[in-house]
């Protein structure tokens, strides 16, 4: 009887063990999922991103930016989620250990651009009134409807384009701190859209590049408003600071205008031994290269009346450089001719001239010298030939 009772009581004890094990398993799963949830929340925070040695340039520039209160994952959506899954599979602690010891030197690279949806979670460009600085006109709603993405203009708002500026080398990670981050974000040309970005996009989309399209004031400098600016002073100003003129007028030309940008000291140093010497261009060349200037310089001035042909030689002898604003003296010698040149009307002066029959040997590009006037009449020749 006792053996039968022991045999009958066994099933209840077995059920108790099953309940015990099931309870432990459920408790373990609850703890596991709880820790996992905390881990996801922790590794998805900006503090976790800031703990990475390789993220120092991005973190310190972000802290100095206008988006310092926006979490990293608010903008970096897809890449962060993919990296989190990869990190958790490999072990976040192990990865951080490798980074801290310097065995991992690969820089952090965003695989995709920030999507418009990330920006629009805070900014509604279709409804929100945008208040740009100065006299700028920036209709964000029109840009949005034309398919212009936010990052095309605002790529440096959070990090100041430090990667493009070659400031993310692994050897410099230890140098980064809040002061360096603030200094990197201080230059607005890396944090705000610049005019070159707007102009390039407008040209690519065949949109007008007139100043009045983007500036309420038309961006007309005070010097340009003077009565005698077009007829007397603009050439003198261009001679003093041609690079400043080129900043605006290069985009008004229908043809590329090259060779007038200010060359950096580093470029000059690197090319000082180069055999190909760049031809130094001046404001006279600019008047012929830039189609915006050429539109005016190709028109006959009011001073060129019906009697002009009779007196133009005497006028040219007084200030030949002034004539260069529109004319070229010679066609030969590699001079770029985009306007009427003196040789257009005066080539018949030496019609049939044969250099080989000249009593004295002449070089291929022989220039006039004082020795020439031992035979030739200086007053007559110097009207065209410049020493």
C-alpha positions as a printed Julia matrix, in Angstrom:
387×3 Matrix{Float64}:
  0.0     0.0     0.0
  2.8     2.4     0.89
  4.54    1.71   -2.45
  1.27    2.35   -4.29
  0.8     5.7    -2.44
  4.36    6.82   -3.29
  3.78    5.92   -6.94
  0.52    7.9    -7.05
  2.08   11.03   -5.43
  4.9    11.3    -8.01
  2.94   13.15  -10.75
  2.06   16.16   -8.54
  5.78   16.63   -7.64
  6.71   16.45  -11.33
  4.15   19.11  -12.1
  5.63   21.32   -9.4
  9.07   21.04  -10.99
  7.64   21.98  -14.4
  5.97   25.02  -12.89
  9.2    25.96  -11.11
 11.29   25.68  -14.26
  8.7    27.56  -16.33
  8.67   30.36  -13.75
 12.48   30.63  -13.81
 12.5    30.69  -17.6
  9.86   33.44  -17.73
 11.75   35.45  -15.12
 15.0    35.05  -17.07
 13.3    36.13  -20.29
 11.79   39.14  -18.57
 15.21   40.19  -17.23
 16.86   39.54  -20.62
 14.34   41.59  -22.6
 14.4    44.31  -19.97
 18.18   44.63  -20.18
 18.03   44.46  -23.96
 15.52   47.31  -24.03
 17.75   49.39  -21.75
 20.73   48.49  -23.96
 18.97   49.61  -27.11
 17.91   52.86  -25.48
 21.44   53.45  -24.17
 23.28   52.63  -27.39
 20.82   54.75  -29.37
 21.58   57.9   -27.37
 23.92   60.76  -28.21
 25.92   59.98  -25.07
 26.71   56.55  -26.46
 27.87   58.09  -29.77
 30.04   60.53  -27.82
 31.76   57.64  -26.02
 33.37   56.51  -29.3
 36.93   57.76  -29.82
 36.44   57.97  -33.58
 33.43   60.25  -33.23
 35.26   63.12  -31.52
 35.29   65.51  -34.52
 31.61   64.91  -35.18
 30.59   65.11  -31.52
 32.42   68.34  -30.67
 31.25   70.09  -33.84
 27.69   68.9   -33.14
 27.87   70.31  -29.59
 28.96   73.69  -31.04
 26.24   73.68  -33.7
 22.68   75.01  -33.75
 21.51   71.38  -33.54
 23.29   70.56  -30.27
 19.99   69.72  -28.55
 18.94   67.31  -31.3
 19.92   63.67  -30.7
 22.17   61.99  -33.25
 19.53   59.38  -34.08
 17.03   62.09  -34.96
 19.02   62.78  -38.12
 21.14   59.66  -38.62
 18.31   57.16  -38.88
 19.1    54.29  -41.25
 22.89   54.11  -40.75
 22.58   54.16  -36.97
 20.02   51.35  -36.82
 22.17   49.18  -39.09
 25.3    49.87  -37.06
 23.49   49.14  -33.8
 22.42   45.71  -35.01
 25.96   44.98  -36.17
 27.51   46.25  -32.95
 25.2    44.23  -30.74
 25.96   41.09  -32.73
 29.72   41.54  -32.43
 29.68   42.95  -28.92
 29.66   46.65  -28.19
 32.11   46.37  -25.33
 34.66   44.54  -27.46
 34.4    47.15  -30.18
 34.86   50.02  -27.74
 37.88   48.24  -26.26
 39.5    48.03  -29.7
 38.81   51.7   -30.36
 40.2    52.85  -27.02
 43.41   50.88  -27.52
 43.92   52.3   -30.98
 43.65   49.0   -32.85
 40.61   50.29  -34.74
 41.53   53.33  -36.82
 38.79   53.42  -39.44
 36.98   56.8   -39.44
 33.24   56.97  -39.01
 31.57   57.42  -42.38
 27.86   57.99  -42.97
 26.75   55.63  -45.7
 23.71   57.66  -46.73
 22.65   61.3   -46.82
 20.34   62.69  -44.17
 16.8    62.22  -45.58
 14.37   65.11  -45.81
 12.03   63.22  -43.49
 14.56   63.64  -40.66
 14.64   67.42  -41.16
 10.89   67.65  -41.59
 10.3    65.99  -38.23
 11.14   69.45  -36.83
 10.92   71.81  -39.82
  7.84   72.14  -42.01
  9.22   74.05  -45.0
  5.83   74.17  -46.71
  4.13   76.04  -43.85
  6.86   77.55  -41.68
  8.0    81.1   -42.49
 11.76   81.1   -43.02
 13.67   84.15  -41.81
 17.02   84.19  -43.61
 19.65   86.74  -42.66
 20.28   89.97  -44.54
 18.38   90.61  -47.75
 18.18   86.99  -48.88
 15.1    85.55  -50.56
 14.89   81.8   -49.89
 11.5    80.29  -50.78
 11.93   76.87  -49.19
  8.52   75.7   -50.37
  9.49   76.27  -54.03
 12.77   74.42  -53.52
 10.86   71.54  -51.94
  8.36   71.26  -54.79
 11.23   71.27  -57.31
 12.87   68.29  -55.6
 15.78   70.12  -53.95
 16.87   68.08  -50.92
 17.71   69.75  -47.61
 21.3    68.43  -47.54
 22.06   70.03  -50.9
 22.15   73.39  -49.11
 22.52   72.52  -45.41
 25.12   69.75  -45.4
 27.35   71.56  -42.9
 24.76   72.68  -40.36
 25.68   70.07  -37.71
 29.34   69.22  -38.38
 30.8    72.06  -40.46
 31.91   69.69  -43.27
 34.89   68.52  -41.2
 35.32   65.43  -43.38
 35.52   67.52  -46.55
 37.98   69.82  -44.79
 40.27   66.84  -44.03
 39.91   67.31  -40.26
 38.97   63.75  -39.31
 42.3    61.96  -39.46
 42.67   59.31  -36.74
 46.01   60.83  -35.67
 44.17   64.01  -34.66
 41.43   62.46  -32.51
 43.2    63.24  -29.25
 43.48   66.93  -30.19
 39.73   67.41  -30.39
 37.92   69.14  -27.55
 35.13   71.7   -27.14
 37.42   74.6   -28.13
 38.47   72.92  -31.37
 34.85   72.05  -32.12
 33.73   75.65  -31.54
 36.55   76.97  -33.74
 35.66   74.53  -36.53
 32.04   75.74  -36.51
 32.91   79.44  -36.28
 33.5    79.88  -40.02
 30.02   80.3   -41.49
 31.11   79.35  -45.01
 31.24   75.74  -43.8
 27.98   75.82  -41.82
 25.69   77.85  -44.07
 24.9    77.63  -47.79
 27.24   79.82  -49.84
 26.49   81.66  -53.07
 28.54   79.24  -55.18
 26.23   76.41  -54.07
 23.17   78.4   -55.13
 24.68   79.5   -58.44
 25.84   76.0   -59.41
 22.39   74.56  -58.69
 20.62   77.38  -60.57
 22.84   76.89  -63.61
 22.35   73.12  -63.57
 18.58   73.56  -63.38
 18.63   76.47  -65.87
 17.23   78.92  -63.34
 18.06   82.64  -63.51
 21.25   83.75  -61.75
 20.31   87.43  -61.54
 21.07   89.02  -58.16
 17.47   90.17  -57.83
 16.3    86.54  -57.84
 17.85   85.92  -54.4
 18.45   89.4   -52.95
 15.77   91.98  -52.2
 18.28   94.83  -52.56
 19.61   93.54  -55.86
 23.08   93.51  -54.28
 24.13   96.69  -56.1
 27.21   98.17  -54.34
 27.17  101.88  -53.47
 30.03  102.55  -55.91
 27.89  101.21  -58.77
 25.15  103.77  -58.09
 27.31  106.79  -58.94
 26.47  108.58  -62.18
 29.95  108.27  -63.69
 30.52  104.66  -62.6
 29.95  103.07  -66.02
 31.8   105.7   -68.04
 34.76  106.64  -65.82
 35.33  104.79  -62.54
 34.48  101.08  -62.96
 37.67  100.34  -64.88
 39.83  101.96  -62.21
 38.1    99.96  -59.48
 38.59   96.74  -61.46
 42.3    97.52  -61.81
 42.62   97.83  -58.03
 40.67   94.73  -57.0
 39.68   92.52  -59.91
 39.07   89.49  -57.66
 36.3    91.37  -55.86
 34.61   92.18  -59.19
 34.94   88.56  -60.26
 33.08   87.26  -57.21
 29.79   88.5   -58.65
 30.42   89.05  -62.34
 31.87   85.61  -63.1
 28.39   84.15  -62.68
 26.94   86.7   -65.1
 29.04   85.41  -67.98
 27.52   82.92  -70.39
 31.0    81.45  -70.95
 33.43   80.18  -68.28
 35.71   82.86  -66.84
 38.96   81.31  -65.63
 42.3    82.57  -64.37
 41.03   85.43  -62.2
 40.45   83.72  -58.86
 42.93   84.6   -56.16
 45.65   81.94  -55.99
 46.58   80.79  -52.49
 50.11   81.14  -51.18
 50.35   77.34  -50.93
 49.44   76.89  -54.6
 51.97   79.54  -55.61
 54.66   77.82  -53.54
 53.91   74.38  -54.99
 53.95   75.68  -58.57
 56.9    78.06  -58.31
 59.23   75.61  -60.08
 56.67   74.63  -62.69
 57.8    75.08  -66.28
 54.29   76.09  -67.32
 54.03   79.67  -66.21
 50.52   81.0   -65.98
 49.84   84.17  -67.95
 48.91   86.94  -65.57
 45.55   88.36  -66.61
 44.36   91.87  -65.89
 41.13   93.85  -66.04
 41.58   94.49  -69.77
 41.6    90.74  -70.4
 38.57   90.37  -68.14
 36.58   92.83  -70.26
 37.12   90.52  -73.24
 36.69   87.17  -71.46
 33.51   87.89  -69.51
 30.51   88.07  -71.83
 28.71   90.33  -69.34
 31.46   92.93  -69.77
 31.8    92.26  -73.47
 28.15   93.13  -74.09
 28.96   96.75  -73.24
 32.57   96.91  -74.39
 31.63   95.72  -77.87
 29.26   98.65  -78.4
 30.47  101.84  -80.01
 31.03  104.51  -77.32
 29.47  107.97  -77.63
 32.94  109.48  -78.04
 33.44  107.51  -81.27
 31.58  109.96  -83.48
 31.79  110.26  -87.28
 35.03  112.21  -86.92
 36.55  109.59  -84.61
 38.47  107.78  -87.34
 40.34  110.99  -88.14
 41.43  111.68  -84.57
 41.59  108.24  -82.98
 45.34  107.93  -83.61
 46.1   111.07  -81.63
 43.77  109.99  -78.83
 45.34  106.54  -78.66
 48.84  108.03  -78.38
 47.73  109.85  -75.21
 46.47  106.74  -73.38
 46.88  103.49  -75.29
 45.99  101.4   -72.22
 42.49  102.86  -72.18
 41.94  101.49  -75.69
 42.82   98.0   -74.44
 39.55   97.83  -72.55
 37.89   96.99  -75.87
 40.63   96.67  -78.5
 43.69   94.54  -79.05
 46.69   96.15  -80.7
 47.74   93.06  -82.6
 46.27   89.75  -83.72
 49.57   87.91  -84.02
 51.78   86.77  -81.15
 49.24   84.54  -79.42
 47.07   87.41  -78.21
 43.46   86.37  -77.7
 41.26   88.52  -79.91
 37.64   88.86  -78.9
 37.16   92.48  -79.96
 38.09   94.6   -82.96
 41.86   94.97  -83.1
 44.04   97.62  -84.72
 45.2    95.02  -87.23
 41.64   94.67  -88.45
 41.99   98.02  -90.24
 45.76   98.5   -90.56
 47.15   95.27  -92.05
 47.57   96.84  -95.51
 50.41   99.01  -94.22
 52.79   96.08  -94.8
 50.98   94.33  -97.62
 53.39   92.05  -99.45
 56.04   92.4   -96.74
 58.5    89.5   -96.8
 60.62   88.95  -93.68
 63.15   86.89  -95.6
 63.87   89.78  -97.96
 64.39   92.21  -95.08
 67.99   93.52  -95.16
 68.46   92.56  -91.51
 67.42   89.08  -90.27
 64.22   89.15  -88.22
 63.04   86.72  -85.61
 59.69   84.99  -85.97
 58.05   87.3   -83.42
 60.34   90.26  -83.72
 59.26   93.27  -81.68
 59.95   96.89  -82.6
 63.13   98.34  -81.09
 64.92  101.69  -81.35
 67.28  100.09  -83.87
 64.34   99.81  -86.32
 64.06  103.57  -86.39
 67.51  103.97  -87.87
 65.71  103.28  -91.16
 61.99  103.65  -90.41
 60.15  106.8   -89.42
 59.36  106.54  -85.73
 56.4   108.92  -85.63
 54.61  106.98  -88.33
 55.42  103.45  -87.11
 54.76  104.09  -83.44
 51.11  104.86  -84.21
 50.62  101.07  -84.46
 53.75   99.41  -83.1
 54.29   99.43  -79.36
 57.75   98.77  -77.93
